[in-house]
Structures are given as structure tokens and as C-alpha cells.
Amino acid sequence: MESISVVQKLDKKTYFRCSMYYLKRFLGLREIILVTLLFAVSVWLYAAYDIFIALIFFGVTAALIIIAVALFLITGILGYKHDYEKMQTEFHKLDFLQDRLVVTSLDKAGEPIFSEDFPYQKIEKIALRKNEIFIYAAVAINYYVTQESMKENTLDELKEWLMEKASPDKFKIKKTVRRFPKKKKIKLGEE
């Protein structure tokens, strides 16, 4: 196969779902557990020792998280209106070439409005879901491919194509950054 082409009809709900899925990168189970622990410790400190500042720290942390999620929701909603409704974009033609992804925005007549080019190594993240693929090309630029949009190829073939062309770290929404190099294990009897 030289390339895979897909014409995706744009949908506000799928765009919003794609946008919200990216939130997992910043707010996942680990962060929820830490905030819950902060709440428990702050309530315990207040109840046991009458230390009120811990509750203030929790309140500030919770407020910042709520503000960040609200901004994420607002940009998800307004992003669709600005990027697609205002520009009268109805479809995306996604051409998965050997070394890059070319996305052409089409109007309702199928005429191209503009085109963007993303080398696979520059794509930020790719989420392979059961019936769809979310592609986060850059900050606030995301695309999706659904099972229904696949005509010539299957979604599984496209997933295999992407896994072959993009590096494995592109498929991890959340990654741990190690600040120190791993140390070799010390074994007995070695010099």
C-alpha cells in the first residue's frame, strides 16, 4: 500500500469527544487520587490539629483544576465553532502517506478550503480506540477517523499503518518523564 485516504464527515459530538479524550493527558486517575489524598489530609489536619491552611491549599488546588477543566471544555466547544462552522468546513480528507499526514478541509460541495501537512514524527499523540482514531497533530489541532468513514480500507488496517509509520511513544497519551538515568543493578560476584 502506498497510502490510505479517508474522507471524514465532521461531527460536533465526535470532535468534542476527541477533544475531551486529550484531557486524560493532564487529568487522570493518578491526579484524582492525589487530590483525594490532599483533601483527606487537609480534613484530618483541620479536625485533629485545627490547621486551616491545609483546607485552603485544597480549595486553591480544586479551584485551579475546575478552572482548567472549564477552559478545556470552552475551547473544545468554541474550537469547533471557530475552526469548522465559521469556515464552513463539512469534511476532512485525510491522506496517510508514507512519511506524513496531509489533511485537506472540504466544504459541503467537496471543494478544498485549505490543506495542512504533518510529518508523523511531528504529530503529538495518536489514540487508537475501538471504533475511532483520534489524532492530535499539534496544540489545539485534532482530527479523528471513525469506522463509518472507512470505505476502501478498514479501521484496523489504518491502525496498523499508523503503528508502522509513527513512533511508539506517539500512542501513549500520558508518559512518565524520568529525570535521572536508570542505574544498573548490582549483582553479587561481579566486579
Salt bridges, closest charged atoms under 4 A:
GLU31 OE1 - LYS174 NZ 2.48
ASP83 OD1 - HIS82 ND1 3.04
GLU85 OE2 - LYS12 NZ 3.18
GLU90 OE1 - LYS9 NZ 3.38
ASP95 OD1 - LYS93 NZ 3.03
ASP99 OD1 - ARG100 NH1 3.03
ASP117 OD2 - ARG100 NE 3.05
GLU124 OE2 - ARG25 NH1 2.50
GLU132 OE1 - ARG17 NH2 2.77
GLU164 OE2 - LYS165 NZ 3.26
